[in-house]
Amino acid sequence: MSKKIRYAFKKDYEAPVKEFYPMNIYLPGRGIGKKVTVPDTMGEFERHKSLDYYKELLRLCVKCGNCRYVFMDWNRACPSGEFGGYESFYLGGKNVLLWGLTRGKIKWSKPIVKVLYHCMLCGNCQVQCQIPEIHHYATEWLDAAREKAVELGIGPMPGQLKMGRYIIKEHNPHMELHKKRLGWLPISRENLPKKAEIVFFVGCTPSYMQTHIATATFETLRKLNVNFTILKDEYCCGSPAQETGQRKIATDCARHNVEEVRKTGASTVVTSCPGCLKMLKEEYKERYKLDLEAEIVHSSTFLNKLLQKGVLKLRNNIGKVVTYHDPCHLGRYSGIYEDPRELLQNMAGVKLIEMPRSRQNAWCCGGGGGVKAGFPGLSSFAASERVKEAKETGAEAIVSSCPFCYINLSDAIEQRNEKMEVYDIVDLIYMSVR
């Protein structure tokens, strides 16, 4: 009779799992680990397709609940489900609803659509699911469901609908005047070069709400003698519209911005907003078939390359203990985890402490997917939990690389009455070089 094997979890179980399921191999262009142990049983699928295109994948969900927690860790992963309190608010529940809708078992209705929109599309559930087809494509059908709801006239949510109308009227979701978009600019707009190697795509939130991010990026690029310019007629990238299913509005924004970038002759576009990054780099080309004919990079990636070349020198002492929050669009959606961390680790007087949930397991701040406009309670809940986690690290400041994360985390700190600072990474870089 063979001897019974007693497994020590860390030594005998976790190591083999990591060997056959390496966490540092990502899906192309994304920060979601690629499944390498089990081949997709149904072959390769495309992204950015209609809901019906994915309907056969919905039946693969076994309702195991893995989408609720960080895999093999059991920290909770889904803000929508934790706040909503019912199965329908988790990915497994949404999969059941969409399975019924795509087969005509249940009818589209406003209550069902409300559940589908009660989600930041952060992608954490997709990361945690261990079924390859769902692990690779879940956010595709969650996104497609919103387009279908808009097509049927029962989406988006009222606050998100207003946001779309604002984008049509003033080319930004904040209903600020388009003519004041460059109001933050420290030089006359007439002094901006018409042609340049690089375009700094500012984004709506840095242009109107968190202008310190726009200023810090602009001044840092100037300090480094980068040959760049800014679009004189930049529109919203379209992300707030696309994420709420308002595809036509997003497409119109994309067409305009592509033409504006082409006028500059730029070969590179730099942005400090991960939402803009995802739109310009991926959605324009793959979803709308519009090619910017330029390399699209986040400011953290661009500046880290200059750091490695010795062009960027982070001289000034910052003197802070910080923790880093991974934005969903920069991390899970774009695969950028290390550039911001390398910048922080090279800053004088900065000590970086990681939160338990980080990189592709990072808890969402609650700022994406149109949730702040449609479900402010869910948005605040997610941000509050993230601030609590950050506070427990002992850090005195949270650093992120996204203007939406900056807003939501700042709001949560104020609501919780915490003594904690929030910085965008370009804020600290500018402090290091000015």
C-alpha positions in Angstrom: 0.0 0.0 0.0 1.5 3.3 -1.1 2.2 5.9 1.6 -0.3 8.8 1.8 1.2 12.1 0.6 0.7 15.1 2.9 1.0 18.3 1.0 2.5 21.4 2.5 0.6 24.1 0.6 3.5 26.5 -0.1 6.2 24.0 -0.7 4.5 21.1 -2.5 1.5 22.6 -4.1 2.1 26.3 -5.0 5.4 25.7 -6.7 4.1 23.2 -9.3 1.1 25.4 -10.0 3.4 28.3 -10.7 5.6 26.2 -12.9 2.7 25.2 -15.1 0.7 28.4 -14.8 3.4 31.2 -14.9 1.9 34.5 -13.8 4.4 36.6 -15.9 3.1 35.5 -19.3 0.4 37.8 -20.4 -2.2 38.0 -23.1 -0.8 40.1 -26.1 -0.9 43.8 -25.2 -2.6 43.2 -21.8 -1.8 42.6 -18.2 -3.9 39.5 -17.8 -2.0 36.2 -17.4 -2.3 33.9 -20.4 -3.5 30.4 -19.7 -0.8 27.9 -20.8 -1.7 24.7 -19.1 -5.1 24.1 -20.7 -5.7 25.0 -24.4 -8.9 26.9 -25.3 -11.3 24.1 -26.2 -13.2 26.3 -28.7 -10.2 27.9 -30.5 -9.2 31.5 -30.8 -11.8 34.3 -30.6 -11.5 37.9 -31.7 -12.0 40.9 -29.4 -14.4 43.9 -29.8 -17.2 41.8 -31.3 -21.0 41.7 -30.7 -22.6 40.0 -27.8 -24.0 37.2 -30.0 -20.5 36.4 -31.2 -19.5 35.3 -27.6 -22.8 33.6 -26.6 -21.4 30.0 -26.9 -18.7 30.9 -24.4 -21.2 31.8 -21.7 -22.2 28.2 -21.2 -18.7 27.4 -20.1 -19.2 29.2 -16.8 -19.5 26.6 -14.0 -20.6 29.1 -11.3 -17.7 28.1 -9.1 -17.3 31.6 -7.6 -13.6 32.0 -8.4 -14.4 35.3 -10.0 -15.3 36.6 -6.5 -11.8 36.2 -5.0 -8.1 36.5 -5.8 -7.1 33.1 -7.0 -5.4 31.0 -4.3 -5.5 34.0 -2.0 -9.2 34.6 -1.1 -9.0 38.3 -0.9 -12.1 39.7 -2.5 -11.8 40.8 -6.1 -15.2 42.1 -7.3 -16.4 45.5 -6.0 -19.7 45.2 -7.9 -20.6 41.8 -6.2 -19.4 42.9 -2.8 -21.4 46.1 -2.9 -24.4 44.6 -4.7 -24.7 41.6 -2.4 -26.3 39.2 -4.8 -25.0 36.6 -7.3 -26.2 38.6 -10.3 -23.6 41.3 -9.5 -20.7 38.9 -9.9 -19.4 37.7 -13.2 -21.0 34.3 -12.7 -24.4 35.9 -12.2 -24.0 38.2 -15.2 -23.0 35.2 -17.3 -26.2 33.5 -16.4 -28.2 36.6 -17.3 -26.4 37.0 -20.6 -26.8 33.3 -21.4 -30.6 33.8 -21.0 -30.7 37.0 -22.9 -28.8 35.7 -25.9 -31.0 32.6 -26.1 -34.3 34.4 -25.7 -35.0 32.7 -22.3 -35.5 36.0 -20.7 -36.2 39.4 -22.2 -34.1 42.6 -22.1 -35.4 45.0 -19.4 -34.3 48.0 -17.5 -33.8 46.1 -14.2 -31.5 43.6 -16.0 -29.6 46.3 -17.8 -29.1 48.1 -14.5 -27.3 45.0 -13.2 -25.1 44.8 -16.3 -24.1 48.4 -15.8 -23.4 48.0 -12.1 -19.7 47.2 -12.9 -16.5 49.1 -13.5 -15.4 46.7 -16.2 -12.2 46.5 -14.2 -11.4 43.0 -15.4 -10.4 41.5 -12.0 -13.1 38.8 -12.3 -11.6 37.8 -15.7 -8.1 37.5 -14.2 -9.4 35.2 -11.4 -11.5 32.9 -13.6 -9.6 29.7 -14.3 -11.6 28.7 -17.4 -9.4 29.8 -20.3 -12.2 31.1 -22.6 -13.7 33.2 -19.8 -10.2 34.2 -18.5 -9.4 35.5 -21.9 -12.6 37.1 -23.1 -15.1 37.9 -20.3 -14.8 41.7 -20.5 -15.4 41.5 -24.2 -19.0 40.3 -23.7 -19.6 42.5 -20.7 -18.6 45.5 -22.9 -20.7 44.1 -25.8 -23.8 43.8 -23.6 -23.7 47.5 -23.0 -23.6 48.3 -26.7 -26.6 45.9 -27.1 -28.5 47.8 -24.4 -27.9 51.1 -26.1 -29.0 49.6 -29.4 -32.2 48.5 -27.8 -32.8 51.9 -26.2 -32.6 50.8 -22.6 -29.1 51.8 -21.8 -27.0 53.5 -20.6 -27.9 54.8 -17.1 -29.3 58.3 -16.8 -26.1 59.9 -15.5 -24.1 58.2 -18.2 -26.5 59.3 -20.9 -25.9 62.9 -19.8 -22.2 62.3 -20.0 -22.6 61.2 -23.6 -24.6 64.3 -24.4 -21.9 66.5 -22.8 -19.3 64.8 -25.1 -21.4 65.6 -28.1 -21.9 69.3 -27.1 -18.5 70.3 -25.5 -16.3 67.3 -26.4 -15.7 66.3 -22.8 -17.8 64.4 -20.2 -17.5 67.1 -17.5 -19.6 69.7 -19.4 -16.8 72.2 -19.3 -16.5 74.7 -22.2 -14.5 73.3 -25.1 -12.9 76.7 -25.7 -11.4 76.5 -22.2 -9.8 73.1 -22.7 -6.3 74.6 -22.8 -6.9 77.0 -19.9 -4.3 75.2 -17.8 -1.5 75.7 -20.4 1.4 77.7 -19.0 2.2 79.2 -22.4 0.1 80.8 -25.1 -1.6 78.2 -27.4 -0.3 80.2 -30.3 3.3 79.3 -29.3 2.6 75.6 -29.6 4.4 74.1 -32.6 2.2 73.0 -35.5 4.5 70.0 -36.2 6.5 67.9 -33.8 7.8 64.4 -33.3 5.6 63.8 -30.3 2.1 64.8 -29.4 1.1 65.1 -25.7 -2.6 63.9 -25.7 -3.8 65.6 -22.5 -7.2 64.0 -21.9 -10.4 65.6 -20.5 -9.9 65.1 -16.8 -6.3 66.5 -16.7 -7.5 69.4 -18.9 -10.4 70.5 -16.7 -10.4 68.7 -13.3 -6.9 67.6 -12.3 -4.9 70.2 -14.2 -1.8 69.6 -12.0 -1.4 66.3 -14.0 -1.4 68.1 -17.3 0.9 70.8 -16.0 3.4 68.3 -14.5 3.5 66.3 -17.7 3.9 69.4 -19.9 6.6 71.0 -17.7 8.5 67.7 -17.3 8.6 67.2 -21.1 9.8 70.8 -21.5 12.5 70.4 -18.9 13.8 67.3 -20.8 13.8 69.2 -24.1 11.4 66.8 -25.7 10.2 67.8 -29.2 6.5 67.8 -28.6 3.3 69.7 -29.1 -0.4 69.6 -28.0 -3.4 69.3 -30.2 -5.1 72.7 -30.5 -8.5 71.0 -31.0 -8.3 67.8 -28.9 -11.7 66.0 -28.3 -12.5 63.5 -25.6 -10.8 60.2 -26.5 -14.2 58.5 -26.3 -13.5 56.2 -23.5 -16.4 57.3 -21.2 -18.8 56.9 -24.1 -17.5 53.5 -25.3 -17.4 52.1 -21.7 -21.1 52.9 -21.4 -22.1 51.4 -24.8 -22.4 54.7 -26.6 -20.2 53.6 -29.5 -21.3 56.1 -32.1 -20.2 59.0 -29.9 -16.9 57.3 -29.2 -16.3 56.7 -32.9 -17.0 60.3 -33.8 -14.4 61.4 -31.2 -11.9 58.9 -32.6 -12.3 60.2 -36.2 -11.7 63.7 -35.1 -8.7 63.0 -33.0 -7.0 60.8 -35.7 -7.2 63.7 -38.1 -5.8 66.2 -35.5 -2.9 63.9 -34.7 -2.1 63.4 -38.4 -1.9 67.2 -38.9 1.1 67.3 -36.5 3.1 64.7 -38.3 3.9 63.1 -35.0 5.3 59.6 -34.8 4.6 59.2 -31.1 1.6 60.1 -28.9 2.2 60.3 -25.1 -0.7 60.5 -22.6 -1.0 60.5 -18.8 -4.4 58.9 -18.8 -4.7 55.1 -19.1 -8.2 55.4 -20.5 -6.9 57.5 -23.3 -4.0 55.1 -23.8 -6.4 52.1 -24.2 -8.6 54.1 -26.6 -5.8 55.5 -28.8 -3.7 52.4 -28.9 -6.2 49.7 -29.1 -9.8 50.7 -29.6 -9.2 53.2 -32.5 -7.4 50.6 -34.5 -9.1 47.4 -33.6 -12.7 48.4 -32.9 -13.1 51.5 -35.2 -10.5 50.5 -37.8 -8.9 54.0 -37.5 -5.1 54.0 -37.5 -3.2 56.9 -35.9 -0.1 55.8 -37.6 1.9 56.6 -34.5 3.2 54.8 -31.4 1.0 55.3 -28.4 2.6 55.3 -25.0 1.7 56.1 -21.4 3.7 58.9 -19.8 5.2 56.4 -17.2 6.6 54.2 -20.0 7.9 57.2 -22.0 9.6 58.7 -19.0 11.0 55.4 -17.7 12.7 54.9 -21.1 14.3 58.4 -20.7 15.3 57.4 -17.2 17.1 54.2 -18.5 18.8 56.3 -21.1 20.1 58.8 -18.5 18.1 61.7 -20.0 15.7 61.9 -17.0 17.5 62.5 -13.7 15.4 62.3 -10.6 17.6 64.5 -8.4 15.4 66.1 -5.8 14.7 64.3 -2.5 11.0 63.4 -2.2 11.2 61.8 1.3 8.0 59.8 1.3 6.8 56.3 2.1 4.3 55.4 -0.7 2.2 52.6 -1.9 1.3 52.2 -5.6 -2.2 51.6 -6.9 -2.4 49.9 -10.3 -5.0 51.6 -12.6 -7.2 48.9 -14.3 -6.7 50.4 -17.8 -2.9 50.7 -17.3 -2.4 47.3 -15.7 -4.9 44.6 -16.6 -5.9 46.3 -19.9 -2.5 47.4 -21.1 0.1 45.3 -19.2 2.0 48.2 -17.7 3.0 47.3 -14.1 6.7 47.9 -13.9 7.3 51.3 -15.5 5.7 53.3 -12.7 7.4 51.1 -10.0 10.8 51.6 -11.6 10.3 55.3 -11.6 9.3 55.3 -8.0 12.2 53.1 -7.0 14.7 55.5 -8.6 13.3 58.6 -6.8 15.5 59.9 -4.0 13.9 59.4 -0.6 11.0 57.3 -1.8 10.2 53.9 -0.1 7.7 51.8 -2.0 5.4 49.4 0.0 3.1 47.1 -2.0 -0.5 46.5 -1.1 -1.6 42.8 -0.7 -3.7 43.2 -3.9 -1.4 44.6 -6.6 -0.6 44.3 -10.3 -3.2 42.1 -12.1 -4.9 41.4 -8.7 -5.3 45.1 -7.8 -8.7 46.1 -6.3 -10.3 48.7 -8.6 -10.6 52.3 -7.3 -14.2 52.5 -8.6 -13.6 55.3 -11.2 -14.1 53.4 -14.4 -16.9 51.9 -16.5 -19.1 55.0 -16.1 -19.9 53.9 -12.5 -19.1 57.2 -10.9 -21.8 58.8 -13.1 -24.3 55.8 -12.9 -23.7 54.3 -9.4 -21.9 56.8 -7.1 -22.4 54.5 -4.1 -20.6 51.6 -5.7 -17.8 54.0 -6.8 -17.3 55.3 -3.3 -17.4 51.8 -1.8 -14.6 50.6 -4.1 -12.4 53.7 -3.4 -12.9 53.5 0.3 -11.8 49.8 0.4 -8.7 50.6 -1.6 -7.8 53.5 0.7 -8.2 51.3 3.7 -5.9 48.7 2.2 -3.4 51.4 1.4 -3.5 52.8 4.9 -2.8 49.4 6.4 0.5 49.2 4.6 1.8 52.1 6.7 2.4 54.3 3.7 1.8 58.0 4.0 0.8 58.5 0.4 -0.9 56.6 -2.4 0.6 57.0 -5.9 -1.2 56.1 -9.1 -0.9 56.8 -12.8 -4.5 57.7 -13.7 -6.5 61.0 -13.3 -9.7 59.0 -12.5 -7.9 57.0 -9.8 -6.6 60.3 -8.4 -10.1 61.8 -8.1 -11.7 58.7 -6.6 -8.9 58.0 -4.1 -8.8 61.6 -3.0 -12.6 61.7 -2.5 -12.4 58.5 -0.4 -9.6 59.8 1.8 -11.7 62.9 2.5 -14.8 60.8 3.2 -12.9 58.6 5.5 -11.2 61.5 7.2 -7.8 59.8 6.7 -4.5 61.6 6.9 -3.0 60.4 3.6 -1.7 62.1 0.5 -2.5 61.2 -3.1 -0.1 61.8 -6.1 -0.1 61.0 -9.7 3.3 59.6 -10.7 4.0 62.6 -12.9 3.5 64.9 -9.9 6.4 63.2 -8.1 8.5 63.1 -11.3 8.0 66.9 -11.7 8.9 67.4 -8.1 12.1 65.4 -8.7 13.2 67.4 -11.7 12.0 71.0 -11.2 
